[in-house]
């Protein structure tokens, strides 16, 4: 790819969540993230017809409320921890604020996928869904 080429992402849907502000969102799903709904764009409904309750998905989001000019952070916002490059953290603040969320499907209806704990705020664009293959481990 030439340095001056742009990458174009088209959201496939968005998150519906009780989380309205980034300050209210937990840092990880097991830290109190609420159930949420992924609302799909009608143009991609056919791509989701095989998703069923119990499926594990990786949801890729565009963290639209994040800063894109941050290169170093104190992990988890803890100033007692050393400043660390964002590529070594799960910080939402980064040059390309792509969110990565492992969820379990709870219910599926036309154009909607209800999932368990999802730490994205209401309105967050969803850029892709992928099935979990194998075991996901925490690092």
Secondary structure, DSSP 4 states (H G I P E B T S, - for coil): --TT--------EEEE-S--SGGGS-SSGGGTPPPEEEEEPGGGGGGGTT--TT-EEEEEEE-TTS-SS--EEEGGG-TTSPEEEGGGS--S-SSS-EEEEEEEEEEEETTEEEES---PPTTPEEEEEEE--S-----
